[in-house]
Amino acid sequence: LYSKQPSFINFVKLIESSNFIQSLIDYDVDSISEYSLKQLSSFISDTNFTPDYISKISLFSSILCSWVHVIYKIGILNLTVRKFLILFICFF
């Protein structure tokens, strides 16, 4: 989601940045590409990538996991609406 290769090192750099929380708050959900959603789907479908499961390890990580799930759902909804609007416009 942040145009970085998914890795532990990049994750640590991201969360150590002084504006990390603000970047989550300000994240532009409308800018998520279909490609990014496809990449996220592998994480979302992982049975271990759930807030409940991750909360056993880290509360902070479970909150981030929840954020990713919400962003993914909003992204899928936005993509569906965009495709519907394109079809709608093409017919009229």
PyMOL commands that place a pseudoatom at each C-alpha (Angstrom):
pseudoatom trace, name=CA, resn=LEU, resi=1, chain=A, elem=C, hetatm=0, pos=[0.000, 0.000, 0.000]
pseudoatom trace, name=CA, resn=TYR, resi=2, chain=A, elem=C, hetatm=0, pos=[2.921, 2.331, 0.540]
pseudoatom trace, name=CA, resn=SER, resi=3, chain=A, elem=C, hetatm=0, pos=[4.746, 1.539, -2.712]
pseudoatom trace, name=CA, resn=LYS, resi=4, chain=A, elem=C, hetatm=0, pos=[7.418, -0.463, -0.937]
pseudoatom trace, name=CA, resn=GLN, resi=5, chain=A, elem=C, hetatm=0, pos=[8.394, -4.092, -1.288]
pseudoatom trace, name=CA, resn=PRO, resi=6, chain=A, elem=C, hetatm=0, pos=[6.694, -6.006, 1.550]
pseudoatom trace, name=CA, resn=SER, resi=7, chain=A, elem=C, hetatm=0, pos=[9.424, -6.944, 4.013]
pseudoatom trace, name=CA, resn=PHE, resi=8, chain=A, elem=C, hetatm=0, pos=[10.084, -6.784, 7.708]
pseudoatom trace, name=CA, resn=ILE, resi=9, chain=A, elem=C, hetatm=0, pos=[12.815, -4.163, 7.207]
pseudoatom trace, name=CA, resn=ASN, resi=10, chain=A, elem=C, hetatm=0, pos=[10.491, -1.882, 5.228]
pseudoatom trace, name=CA, resn=PHE, resi=11, chain=A, elem=C, hetatm=0, pos=[7.767, -2.408, 7.824]
pseudoatom trace, name=CA, resn=VAL, resi=12, chain=A, elem=C, hetatm=0, pos=[10.092, -1.341, 10.645]
pseudoatom trace, name=CA, resn=LYS, resi=13, chain=A, elem=C, hetatm=0, pos=[11.199, 1.732, 8.680]
pseudoatom trace, name=CA, resn=LEU, resi=14, chain=A, elem=C, hetatm=0, pos=[7.566, 2.628, 8.077]
pseudoatom trace, name=CA, resn=ILE, resi=15, chain=A, elem=C, hetatm=0, pos=[6.408, 2.341, 11.678]
pseudoatom trace, name=CA, resn=GLU, resi=16, chain=A, elem=C, hetatm=0, pos=[9.485, 4.164, 12.969]
pseudoatom trace, name=CA, resn=SER, resi=17, chain=A, elem=C, hetatm=0, pos=[8.753, 7.212, 10.839]
pseudoatom trace, name=CA, resn=SER, resi=18, chain=A, elem=C, hetatm=0, pos=[7.586, 10.211, 12.845]
pseudoatom trace, name=CA, resn=ASN, resi=19, chain=A, elem=C, hetatm=0, pos=[4.400, 10.594, 10.802]
pseudoatom trace, name=CA, resn=PHE, resi=20, chain=A, elem=C, hetatm=0, pos=[3.346, 6.943, 10.655]
pseudoatom trace, name=CA, resn=ILE, resi=21, chain=A, elem=C, hetatm=0, pos=[0.040, 7.303, 12.508]
pseudoatom trace, name=CA, resn=GLN, resi=22, chain=A, elem=C, hetatm=0, pos=[-0.848, 10.419, 10.537]
pseudoatom trace, name=CA, resn=SER, resi=23, chain=A, elem=C, hetatm=0, pos=[-0.080, 8.588, 7.285]
pseudoatom trace, name=CA, resn=LEU, resi=24, chain=A, elem=C, hetatm=0, pos=[-2.592, 5.898, 8.275]
pseudoatom trace, name=CA, resn=ILE, resi=25, chain=A, elem=C, hetatm=0, pos=[-5.210, 8.538, 9.057]
pseudoatom trace, name=CA, resn=ASP, resi=26, chain=A, elem=C, hetatm=0, pos=[-4.557, 10.428, 5.818]
pseudoatom trace, name=CA, resn=TYR, resi=27, chain=A, elem=C, hetatm=0, pos=[-4.244, 7.351, 3.583]
pseudoatom trace, name=CA, resn=ASP, resi=28, chain=A, elem=C, hetatm=0, pos=[-5.944, 7.973, 0.234]
pseudoatom trace, name=CA, resn=VAL, resi=29, chain=A, elem=C, hetatm=0, pos=[-8.207, 4.958, -0.080]
pseudoatom trace, name=CA, resn=ASP, resi=30, chain=A, elem=C, hetatm=0, pos=[-9.400, 6.091, -3.508]
pseudoatom trace, name=CA, resn=SER, resi=31, chain=A, elem=C, hetatm=0, pos=[-5.889, 5.716, -4.922]
pseudoatom trace, name=CA, resn=ILE, resi=32, chain=A, elem=C, hetatm=0, pos=[-5.628, 1.955, -4.346]
pseudoatom trace, name=CA, resn=SER, resi=33, chain=A, elem=C, hetatm=0, pos=[-5.037, 0.232, -7.654]
pseudoatom trace, name=CA, resn=GLU, resi=34, chain=A, elem=C, hetatm=0, pos=[-6.542, -3.053, -8.735]
pseudoatom trace, name=CA, resn=TYR, resi=35, chain=A, elem=C, hetatm=0, pos=[-2.990, -4.444, -8.759]
pseudoatom trace, name=CA, resn=SER, resi=36, chain=A, elem=C, hetatm=0, pos=[-2.493, -3.466, -5.104]
pseudoatom trace, name=CA, resn=LEU, resi=37, chain=A, elem=C, hetatm=0, pos=[-5.801, -5.068, -4.179]
pseudoatom trace, name=CA, resn=LYS, resi=38, chain=A, elem=C, hetatm=0, pos=[-4.732, -8.300, -5.878]
pseudoatom trace, name=CA, resn=GLN, resi=39, chain=A, elem=C, hetatm=0, pos=[-1.482, -8.237, -3.920]
pseudoatom trace, name=CA, resn=LEU, resi=40, chain=A, elem=C, hetatm=0, pos=[-3.353, -7.600, -0.680]
pseudoatom trace, name=CA, resn=SER, resi=41, chain=A, elem=C, hetatm=0, pos=[-5.771, -10.448, -1.327]
pseudoatom trace, name=CA, resn=SER, resi=42, chain=A, elem=C, hetatm=0, pos=[-3.090, -13.030, -0.525]
pseudoatom trace, name=CA, resn=PHE, resi=43, chain=A, elem=C, hetatm=0, pos=[-2.662, -11.488, 2.935]
pseudoatom trace, name=CA, resn=ILE, resi=44, chain=A, elem=C, hetatm=0, pos=[-6.385, -11.048, 3.476]
pseudoatom trace, name=CA, resn=SER, resi=45, chain=A, elem=C, hetatm=0, pos=[-7.091, -14.684, 2.614]
pseudoatom trace, name=CA, resn=ASP, resi=46, chain=A, elem=C, hetatm=0, pos=[-4.392, -15.943, 5.013]
pseudoatom trace, name=CA, resn=THR, resi=47, chain=A, elem=C, hetatm=0, pos=[-6.187, -17.432, 8.018]
pseudoatom trace, name=CA, resn=ASN, resi=48, chain=A, elem=C, hetatm=0, pos=[-3.398, -16.200, 10.297]
pseudoatom trace, name=CA, resn=PHE, resi=49, chain=A, elem=C, hetatm=0, pos=[-3.807, -12.608, 9.115]
pseudoatom trace, name=CA, resn=THR, resi=50, chain=A, elem=C, hetatm=0, pos=[-6.795, -11.769, 11.266]
pseudoatom trace, name=CA, resn=PRO, resi=51, chain=A, elem=C, hetatm=0, pos=[-6.964, -9.257, 14.092]
pseudoatom trace, name=CA, resn=ASP, resi=52, chain=A, elem=C, hetatm=0, pos=[-8.071, -11.983, 16.530]
pseudoatom trace, name=CA, resn=TYR, resi=53, chain=A, elem=C, hetatm=0, pos=[-5.175, -14.252, 15.702]
pseudoatom trace, name=CA, resn=ILE, resi=54, chain=A, elem=C, hetatm=0, pos=[-2.580, -11.478, 15.661]
pseudoatom trace, name=CA, resn=SER, resi=55, chain=A, elem=C, hetatm=0, pos=[-3.843, -9.969, 18.930]
pseudoatom trace, name=CA, resn=LYS, resi=56, chain=A, elem=C, hetatm=0, pos=[-2.415, -13.026, 20.683]
pseudoatom trace, name=CA, resn=ILE, resi=57, chain=A, elem=C, hetatm=0, pos=[1.011, -11.774, 19.631]
pseudoatom trace, name=CA, resn=SER, resi=58, chain=A, elem=C, hetatm=0, pos=[0.683, -7.993, 19.570]
pseudoatom trace, name=CA, resn=LEU, resi=59, chain=A, elem=C, hetatm=0, pos=[-2.159, -5.565, 20.150]
pseudoatom trace, name=CA, resn=PHE, resi=60, chain=A, elem=C, hetatm=0, pos=[-0.512, -2.926, 17.951]
pseudoatom trace, name=CA, resn=SER, resi=61, chain=A, elem=C, hetatm=0, pos=[-0.116, -5.422, 15.113]
pseudoatom trace, name=CA, resn=SER, resi=62, chain=A, elem=C, hetatm=0, pos=[-3.731, -6.529, 15.436]
pseudoatom trace, name=CA, resn=ILE, resi=63, chain=A, elem=C, hetatm=0, pos=[-4.841, -2.902, 15.060]
pseudoatom trace, name=CA, resn=LEU, resi=64, chain=A, elem=C, hetatm=0, pos=[-2.720, -2.568, 11.913]
pseudoatom trace, name=CA, resn=CYS, resi=65, chain=A, elem=C, hetatm=0, pos=[-4.181, -5.830, 10.647]
pseudoatom trace, name=CA, resn=SER, resi=66, chain=A, elem=C, hetatm=0, pos=[-7.683, -4.427, 11.182]
pseudoatom trace, name=CA, resn=TRP, resi=67, chain=A, elem=C, hetatm=0, pos=[-6.684, -1.282, 9.291]
pseudoatom trace, name=CA, resn=VAL, resi=68, chain=A, elem=C, hetatm=0, pos=[-5.427, -3.357, 6.337]
pseudoatom trace, name=CA, resn=HIS, resi=69, chain=A, elem=C, hetatm=0, pos=[-8.667, -5.383, 6.263]
pseudoatom trace, name=CA, resn=VAL, resi=70, chain=A, elem=C, hetatm=0, pos=[-10.771, -2.205, 6.285]
pseudoatom trace, name=CA, resn=ILE, resi=71, chain=A, elem=C, hetatm=0, pos=[-8.656, -0.542, 3.585]
pseudoatom trace, name=CA, resn=TYR, resi=72, chain=A, elem=C, hetatm=0, pos=[-8.951, -3.698, 1.476]
pseudoatom trace, name=CA, resn=LYS, resi=73, chain=A, elem=C, hetatm=0, pos=[-12.748, -3.820, 1.829]
pseudoatom trace, name=CA, resn=ILE, resi=74, chain=A, elem=C, hetatm=0, pos=[-13.067, -0.137, 0.959]
pseudoatom trace, name=CA, resn=GLY, resi=75, chain=A, elem=C, hetatm=0, pos=[-10.738, -0.622, -2.006]
pseudoatom trace, name=CA, resn=ILE, resi=76, chain=A, elem=C, hetatm=0, pos=[-12.804, -3.536, -3.312]
pseudoatom trace, name=CA, resn=LEU, resi=77, chain=A, elem=C, hetatm=0, pos=[-15.982, -1.507, -2.885]
pseudoatom trace, name=CA, resn=ASN, resi=78, chain=A, elem=C, hetatm=0, pos=[-14.456, 1.484, -4.711]
pseudoatom trace, name=CA, resn=LEU, resi=79, chain=A, elem=C, hetatm=0, pos=[-13.250, -0.763, -7.543]
pseudoatom trace, name=CA, resn=THR, resi=80, chain=A, elem=C, hetatm=0, pos=[-16.689, -2.343, -7.883]
pseudoatom trace, name=CA, resn=VAL, resi=81, chain=A, elem=C, hetatm=0, pos=[-18.381, 1.054, -7.976]
pseudoatom trace, name=CA, resn=ARG, resi=82, chain=A, elem=C, hetatm=0, pos=[-15.877, 2.353, -10.565]
pseudoatom trace, name=CA, resn=LYS, resi=83, chain=A, elem=C, hetatm=0, pos=[-16.496, -0.662, -12.803]
pseudoatom trace, name=CA, resn=PHE, resi=84, chain=A, elem=C, hetatm=0, pos=[-20.247, -0.257, -12.416]
pseudoatom trace, name=CA, resn=LEU, resi=85, chain=A, elem=C, hetatm=0, pos=[-20.042, 3.441, -13.298]
pseudoatom trace, name=CA, resn=ILE, resi=86, chain=A, elem=C, hetatm=0, pos=[-17.972, 2.693, -16.388]
pseudoatom trace, name=CA, resn=LEU, resi=87, chain=A, elem=C, hetatm=0, pos=[-20.558, 0.145, -17.543]
pseudoatom trace, name=CA, resn=PHE, resi=88, chain=A, elem=C, hetatm=0, pos=[-23.372, 2.543, -16.735]
pseudoatom trace, name=CA, resn=ILE, resi=89, chain=A, elem=C, hetatm=0, pos=[-21.761, 5.387, -18.669]
pseudoatom trace, name=CA, resn=CYS, resi=90, chain=A, elem=C, hetatm=0, pos=[-21.073, 3.113, -21.650]
pseudoatom trace, name=CA, resn=PHE, resi=91, chain=A, elem=C, hetatm=0, pos=[-24.759, 2.232, -21.930]
pseudoatom trace, name=CA, resn=PHE, resi=92, chain=A, elem=C, hetatm=0, pos=[-25.978, 5.821, -21.794]
for i in range(1, 92): cmd.bond("trace and resi %d" % i, "trace and resi %d" % (i + 1))
show_as sticks, trace
zoom trace
